[in-house]
């Protein structure tokens, strides 16, 4: 399949989304910044790369692809994208976590464009399996994308869903692991080593592959190929990413998941982003 999207435009959007995410954190320091920054290229490719089918003026359109953001706490980077796409007014971005705002520190279905409630963690893949099964039984060709944090893989409910998806050949699911290698308690390798991840999914009848989750070209081309894949297995894309991508003080801190930046540090980080 030919690549018909400007890679430069996707990179520019990723830079813009990173800056907007930092500005949101400046307004609402309770938001999870580091885990939001690791998924930026993934989210930009899905929306600006025309991978997802959606209509911001018709949220319940049956033909839409479903994106379930299971790593809800770390998905604040999706706020500026949804506003830019017309799901809600951009002015709302300045009211994150404020009284009467529907944009909370933990997203929920009050937000136009969010399909599911995303906490407690570990339930997104199970929800995706249910949606995927229902779509297949209706004869609906829409795809179900689900974004999962690697720390979420510690939850038993995730592996119940992995077994279910493989058993029932839910080939309309594309799961994306934001594999930033850190969770709330520190580096994953020091808590429960998750590797080799691809083999764990393949054991349960999934197709699995691994990419650099910050390589815009690779991310976008892989999404295009997976969406048109006619294999009869659910698919998982393990995207190797960096927690806190773009902000050196977060990238180097194993406890970055719970770290908030001071306003002056955010201004400095934005000025240094390239």
C-alpha positions in Angstrom: 0.0 0.0 0.0 1.4 3.4 -1.0 2.1 6.0 1.7 0.0 9.0 0.8 0.5 11.0 4.0 3.3 13.6 4.4 5.7 12.3 7.0 6.8 15.8 7.7 3.2 16.8 8.5 2.9 13.9 11.0 6.2 14.9 12.6 5.0 18.5 12.9 1.8 17.3 14.5 3.6 15.2 17.0 5.7 18.2 18.0 2.5 20.3 18.4 0.8 17.6 20.4 3.8 17.3 22.7 3.8 21.0 23.4 0.0 21.1 24.0 0.3 18.1 26.4 2.9 20.0 28.4 0.7 23.1 28.4 -2.2 21.0 29.7 0.1 19.6 32.5 1.0 23.2 33.4 -2.7 24.0 33.9 -3.4 20.6 35.6 -0.3 19.2 37.3 -2.3 16.2 38.5 -2.3 14.8 35.0 0.1 12.0 34.2 2.6 13.6 31.9 5.3 11.0 31.2 3.1 8.2 30.1 1.1 10.6 27.9 4.2 11.7 26.1 5.3 8.2 25.2 2.2 7.6 23.1 2.2 10.8 21.0 3.5 9.3 17.6 1.0 6.4 18.0 -2.0 8.7 18.5 -0.9 11.2 15.8 -0.5 8.4 13.3 -4.0 7.0 14.1 -5.7 10.3 13.7 -3.7 12.5 11.4 -2.5 9.6 9.4 -6.0 8.7 8.4 -5.8 5.2 9.9 -9.0 5.6 12.0 -12.4 6.1 10.4 -14.5 8.6 12.5 -16.9 11.4 12.3 -16.6 14.0 15.1 -20.1 15.2 14.3 -21.7 11.8 14.6 -20.1 10.1 17.6 -22.3 6.9 17.4 -21.7 6.3 13.6 -21.8 2.5 13.3 -19.1 2.6 10.6 -16.5 4.2 12.9 -13.4 2.4 14.0 -13.3 2.2 17.8 -10.3 3.4 19.7 -10.3 2.2 23.3 -7.6 3.9 25.3 -7.0 1.4 28.1 -4.1 3.3 29.5 -6.5 6.1 30.5 -4.3 7.8 33.0 -1.6 8.3 30.4 -3.7 9.5 27.5 -3.9 13.3 28.1 -2.1 13.7 24.7 -5.3 12.7 23.1 -7.1 15.9 24.4 -5.5 18.3 21.9 -5.9 15.9 19.1 -9.7 15.5 19.7 -10.1 19.2 20.0 -8.1 19.8 16.8 -10.3 17.2 15.0 -13.4 19.0 16.0 -14.8 16.7 18.7 -15.0 19.7 21.1 -13.9 23.4 21.3 -10.2 24.0 21.7 -11.0 26.5 24.5 -11.9 23.4 26.6 -8.1 22.6 26.7 -7.6 25.5 29.0 -10.0 24.1 31.6 -8.6 20.6 32.1 -9.4 19.4 35.7 -11.3 22.6 36.4 -14.8 22.7 38.0 -17.5 21.8 35.4 -14.9 20.7 32.8 -15.5 17.3 31.1 -11.8 17.0 30.6 -10.6 15.3 33.8 -7.2 13.9 34.9 -8.6 10.5 34.2 -10.6 10.5 30.9 -14.1 9.1 30.8 -17.0 8.8 28.3 -18.2 12.4 29.0 -15.5 13.4 26.6 -16.6 13.3 22.9 -14.4 10.8 21.2 -13.7 8.5 24.2 -15.4 5.1 23.7 -15.0 3.7 27.2 -14.2 4.5 30.9 -10.5 3.7 31.3 -10.0 3.0 35.0 -9.3 0.7 36.7 -6.5 -0.3 34.4 -6.4 -3.6 32.7 -10.0 -3.7 31.3 -9.6 -2.1 27.9 -8.6 -5.2 26.0 -11.5 -7.2 27.5 -13.9 -4.4 26.4 -12.3 -4.4 23.0 -12.9 -8.1 22.7 -16.6 -7.6 23.5 -16.9 -4.8 20.9 -15.0 -6.8 18.3 -17.2 -9.8 18.7 -20.4 -7.8 18.5 -19.2 -6.0 15.3 -18.4 -9.4 13.7 -21.8 -10.8 14.5 -23.4 -7.7 13.0 -21.3 -8.0 9.8 -19.7 -4.6 10.6 -16.2 -4.3 9.1 -15.1 -1.6 11.5 -11.8 -2.2 13.3 -11.2 -2.0 17.1 -7.9 -0.4 18.1 -6.9 -0.6 21.8 -4.0 1.2 23.3 -2.5 -0.6 26.4 0.3 0.4 28.7 3.0 -2.1 29.3 2.5 -1.8 33.1 -1.1 -2.8 32.5 0.0 -6.2 31.4 0.5 -7.1 35.0 -3.3 -7.2 35.4 -4.7 -10.8 35.0 -7.8 -9.5 33.2 -5.5 -8.5 30.3 -4.4 -12.1 29.8 -7.9 -13.4 30.1 -8.8 -11.1 27.2 -5.7 -12.3 25.2 -6.8 -15.9 25.5 -10.4 -15.0 24.6 -9.4 -12.9 21.6 -7.1 -15.7 20.3 -9.6 -18.5 20.9 -12.4 -16.6 19.0 -10.1 -15.4 16.1 -11.0 -11.7 16.7 -9.2 -10.5 13.6 -10.8 -7.1 13.7 -8.7 -6.2 16.8 -5.4 -4.3 16.6 -3.9 -3.9 20.1 -1.0 -1.5 20.6 1.3 -1.9 23.6 2.9 1.5 24.5 6.0 -0.3 25.7 7.8 2.5 27.6 9.3 0.0 30.0 8.2 1.8 33.2 5.2 1.8 35.4 4.1 3.6 38.6 6.6 1.6 40.8 9.7 1.9 38.6 11.3 0.1 35.7 9.2 -3.0 34.5 12.3 -5.1 34.2 12.9 -4.8 38.0 9.3 -5.7 38.9 8.1 -8.4 36.5 10.1 -8.8 33.3 7.5 -8.9 30.5 9.8 -10.1 27.8 9.6 -11.8 25.4 6.3 -10.1 24.7 5.7 -11.2 21.1 6.1 -14.9 22.0 3.6 -14.5 24.9 0.9 -13.2 22.5 1.7 -15.7 19.8 1.3 -18.6 22.2 -2.4 -17.5 22.5 -2.9 -17.3 18.7 -2.2 -13.6 18.1 0.0 -12.2 15.4 2.6 -10.0 17.0 5.3 -7.6 15.8 7.6 -5.0 17.3 8.5 -1.5 16.1 10.1 1.8 17.2 7.1 3.6 18.6 8.6 7.0 17.9 9.6 6.4 14.3 6.7 8.1 12.6 7.2 6.5 9.2 7.4 3.0 10.7 4.4 3.5 13.0 2.2 4.8 10.2 3.2 2.2 7.6 2.6 -0.6 10.1 -0.8 0.6 11.0 -1.7 0.8 7.3 -0.6 -2.7 6.7 -2.3 -4.2 9.8 -5.6 -2.5 9.0 -5.7 -4.2 5.6 -4.4 -7.5 6.9 -6.7 -10.4 6.0 -5.2 -12.9 8.4 -7.7 -14.6 10.8 -5.9 -13.6 14.0 -6.1 -10.7 16.4 -3.0 -8.5 16.0 -0.7 -6.8 18.6 1.8 -4.2 17.8 4.5 -3.8 20.4 5.7 -0.2 20.1 8.9 0.4 21.9 8.7 3.9 23.4 10.4 6.2 25.9 8.5 7.3 29.0 8.5 11.1 29.1 9.7 11.3 25.5 11.1 14.8 24.7 11.7 15.9 28.3 15.1 14.7 29.5 14.3 15.0 33.3 11.4 12.6 32.8 13.2 10.3 30.4 15.9 9.6 32.9 13.6 9.2 36.0 12.4 5.7 36.7 9.6 7.2 38.8 8.5 9.6 36.1 5.0 8.1 36.1 4.0 10.1 39.2 6.3 13.1 38.6 4.9 16.6 38.1 6.9 19.4 36.5 7.1 23.0 37.8 5.7 25.7 35.5 9.1 27.1 34.8 10.4 23.6 33.9 7.5 23.1 31.5 8.3 26.4 29.8 11.9 25.3 29.4 10.9 21.8 28.1 8.6 23.4 25.5 11.4 25.7 24.3 13.8 22.7 23.9 11.4 20.4 22.1 12.4 19.6 18.5 
